[in-house]
Amino acid sequence: MWASPSTWLAAAGIVAINLPFGFWRAGVRRFSIPWFAAVHVPVPMAIGIRFLMHVPLRLVTVPLFVAAFFTGQAIGAKLRKSPS
Protein backbone atom coordinates (compact mmCIF):
# COMPACT_ATOMS: atom_id res chain seq x y z
CA MET A 1 0.00 0.00 0.00
CA TRP A 2 1.51 3.29 -1.06
CA ALA A 3 -0.41 5.42 1.46
CA SER A 4 -0.75 4.78 5.17
CA PRO A 5 -4.09 4.98 6.98
CA SER A 6 -3.09 8.38 8.40
CA THR A 7 -2.51 9.61 4.84
CA TRP A 8 -6.04 8.57 3.85
CA LEU A 9 -7.44 10.15 7.03
CA ALA A 10 -5.62 13.41 6.24
CA ALA A 11 -7.07 13.32 2.71
CA ALA A 12 -10.56 12.84 4.16
CA GLY A 13 -9.96 15.82 6.45
CA ILE A 14 -8.88 17.92 3.48
CA VAL A 15 -12.09 17.01 1.66
CA ALA A 16 -14.13 17.92 4.76
CA ILE A 17 -12.40 21.28 5.20
CA ASN A 18 -13.02 22.21 1.57
CA LEU A 19 -16.76 21.44 1.59
CA PRO A 20 -17.88 24.79 3.09
CA PHE A 21 -15.34 26.70 1.01
CA GLY A 22 -16.61 25.09 -2.19
CA PHE A 23 -20.16 25.91 -1.10
CA TRP A 24 -19.12 29.54 -0.56
CA ARG A 25 -17.15 29.71 -3.81
CA ALA A 26 -20.16 28.58 -5.84
CA GLY A 27 -22.18 31.55 -4.58
CA VAL A 28 -19.80 34.37 -5.48
CA ARG A 29 -18.70 35.95 -8.75
CA ARG A 30 -15.83 34.08 -10.40
CA PHE A 31 -12.35 35.61 -9.93
CA SER A 32 -13.62 38.11 -7.35
CA ILE A 33 -11.81 38.60 -4.04
CA PRO A 34 -14.24 36.31 -2.15
CA TRP A 35 -13.79 33.66 -4.88
CA PHE A 36 -10.00 33.77 -4.48
CA ALA A 37 -10.40 33.62 -0.70
CA ALA A 38 -12.67 30.57 -0.96
CA VAL A 39 -10.04 28.82 -3.07
CA HIS A 40 -6.91 29.86 -1.16
CA VAL A 41 -7.90 30.13 2.53
CA PRO A 42 -8.21 26.35 2.97
CA VAL A 43 -4.67 25.75 1.65
CA PRO A 44 -2.91 26.49 4.99
CA MET A 45 -5.59 24.46 6.76
CA ALA A 46 -4.88 21.48 4.50
CA ILE A 47 -1.16 21.85 5.20
CA GLY A 48 -1.95 22.04 8.92
CA ILE A 49 -3.91 18.79 8.75
CA ARG A 50 -0.96 17.11 7.10
CA PHE A 51 1.39 18.38 9.83
CA LEU A 52 -0.99 17.43 12.66
CA MET A 53 -1.35 13.91 11.25
CA HIS A 54 2.46 13.64 10.82
CA VAL A 55 2.07 12.78 7.14
CA PRO A 56 5.22 13.60 5.16
CA LEU A 57 4.81 15.22 1.78
CA ARG A 58 6.00 12.66 -0.74
CA LEU A 59 5.72 12.62 -4.49
CA VAL A 60 3.16 9.81 -4.34
CA THR A 61 0.90 11.63 -1.84
CA VAL A 62 0.77 14.97 -3.66
CA PRO A 63 -1.82 13.77 -6.24
CA LEU A 64 -3.97 12.36 -3.42
CA PHE A 65 -3.97 15.64 -1.50
CA VAL A 66 -4.60 17.73 -4.62
CA ALA A 67 -7.47 15.44 -5.58
CA ALA A 68 -8.87 15.65 -2.04
CA PHE A 69 -8.70 19.46 -2.16
CA PHE A 70 -10.55 19.73 -5.46
CA THR A 71 -13.02 16.99 -4.54
CA GLY A 72 -14.06 18.91 -1.44
CA GLN A 73 -14.42 22.11 -3.46
CA ALA A 74 -16.46 20.36 -6.15
CA ILE A 75 -18.80 18.57 -3.72
CA GLY A 76 -19.34 21.82 -1.77
CA ALA A 77 -20.23 23.67 -4.98
CA LYS A 78 -22.55 20.85 -6.03
CA LEU A 79 -24.32 21.01 -2.66
CA ARG A 80 -25.02 24.71 -3.20
CA LYS A 81 -26.36 24.18 -6.70
CA SER A 82 -28.53 21.14 -5.91
CA PRO A 83 -32.24 21.84 -5.50
CA SER A 84 -33.43 21.54 -1.91
VOPAGU-2260 file (C-alpha; in pm, 1 decimal, decimal comma):
REM VOPAGU-2260
SITE   aa  ch    i         X         Y         Z
SITE  MET   A    0       0,0       0,0       0,0
SITE  TRP   A    1     150,7     329,3    -106,3
SITE  ALA   A    2     -40,7     541,6     145,8
SITE  SER   A    3     -74,6     478,3     516,7
SITE  PRO   A    4    -409,1     497,9     697,7
SITE  SER   A    5    -309,5     837,7     839,9
SITE  THR   A    6    -251,2     961,4     483,7
SITE  TRP   A    7    -603,8     857,3     385,3
SITE  LEU   A    8    -743,7    1015,0     702,6
SITE  ALA   A    9    -561,8    1340,8     624,2
SITE  ALA   A   10    -706,8    1331,8     270,7
SITE  ALA   A   11   -1056,2    1283,9     416,0
SITE  GLY   A   12    -995,8    1581,9     644,9
SITE  ILE   A   13    -887,6    1792,4     347,7
SITE  VAL   A   14   -1209,5    1700,8     165,8
SITE  ALA   A   15   -1412,6    1792,2     475,8
SITE  ILE   A   16   -1239,7    2128,5     519,6
SITE  ASN   A   17   -1301,7    2221,2     157,4
SITE  LEU   A   18   -1675,8    2143,8     159,2
SITE  PRO   A   19   -1787,7    2478,5     309,2
SITE  PHE   A   20   -1534,2    2670,5     100,7
SITE  GLY   A   21   -1661,3    2509,3    -218,7
SITE  PHE   A   22   -2016,1    2590,8    -109,7
SITE  TRP   A   23   -1912,2    2953,6     -55,8
SITE  ARG   A   24   -1715,0    2971,4    -381,0
SITE  ALA   A   25   -2015,8    2858,0    -583,7
SITE  GLY   A   26   -2217,7    3155,2    -458,4
SITE  VAL   A   27   -1979,6    3437,0    -547,6
SITE  ARG   A   28   -1869,7    3594,6    -875,0
SITE  ARG   A   29   -1583,5    3407,8   -1039,5
SITE  PHE   A   30   -1235,3    3561,4    -993,5
SITE  SER   A   31   -1362,0    3811,2    -734,8
SITE  ILE   A   32   -1180,7    3860,1    -403,9
SITE  PRO   A   33   -1424,3    3630,6    -215,5
SITE  TRP   A   34   -1378,6    3365,6    -487,7
SITE  PHE   A   35   -1000,0    3376,7    -448,1
SITE  ALA   A   36   -1040,4    3361,8     -70,3
SITE  ALA   A   37   -1266,9    3056,8     -96,3
SITE  VAL   A   38   -1004,1    2882,2    -307,3
SITE  HIS   A   39    -691,0    2986,2    -115,7
SITE  VAL   A   40    -790,5    3013,3     253,4
SITE  PRO   A   41    -821,1    2634,6     297,3
SITE  VAL   A   42    -466,9    2574,7     165,0
SITE  PRO   A   43    -290,7    2649,4     499,4
SITE  MET   A   44    -558,9    2445,9     676,4
SITE  ALA   A   45    -487,9    2148,4     450,1
SITE  ILE   A   46    -116,3    2185,1     520,3
SITE  GLY   A   47    -195,5    2203,7     892,1
SITE  ILE   A   48    -390,8    1878,6     875,2
SITE  ARG   A   49     -95,8    1711,1     710,1
SITE  PHE   A   50     138,8    1837,5     982,6
SITE  LEU   A   51     -98,7    1743,2    1266,3
SITE  MET   A   52    -135,3    1391,4    1125,3
SITE  HIS   A   53     245,6    1364,3    1081,8
SITE  VAL   A   54     207,0    1278,3     713,7
SITE  PRO   A   55     521,9    1359,7     516,4
SITE  LEU   A   56     480,8    1522,4     178,0
SITE  ARG   A   57     599,6    1265,7     -73,9
SITE  LEU   A   58     572,0    1262,1    -449,1
SITE  VAL   A   59     316,3     981,5    -434,0
SITE  THR   A   60      90,5    1162,9    -184,0
SITE  VAL   A   61      76,5    1497,1    -366,1
SITE  PRO   A   62    -181,7    1377,4    -623,7
SITE  LEU   A   63    -397,0    1235,7    -341,9
SITE  PHE   A   64    -396,9    1564,1    -149,7
SITE  VAL   A   65    -459,9    1772,8    -462,0
SITE  ALA   A   66    -747,4    1543,7    -558,2
SITE  ALA   A   67    -887,4    1565,4    -203,8
SITE  PHE   A   68    -870,1    1946,0    -216,0
SITE  PHE   A   69   -1055,0    1973,1    -545,7
SITE  THR   A   70   -1301,8    1699,2    -454,3
SITE  GLY   A   71   -1405,9    1891,2    -144,0
SITE  GLN   A   72   -1441,9    2211,2    -345,9
SITE  ALA   A   73   -1646,4    2036,1    -615,5
SITE  ILE   A   74   -1880,0    1857,2    -372,2
SITE  GLY   A   75   -1933,8    2181,5    -177,2
SITE  ALA   A   76   -2022,6    2366,7    -497,9
SITE  LYS   A   77   -2254,7    2085,1    -603,4
SITE  LEU   A   78   -2432,2    2101,0    -265,7
SITE  ARG   A   79   -2501,8    2470,5    -320,2
SITE  LYS   A   80   -2635,7    2417,5    -669,7
SITE  SER   A   81   -2853,2    2113,7    -590,7
SITE  PRO   A   82   -3224,4    2184,3    -549,7
SITE  SER   A   83   -3343,3    2153,6    -191,0
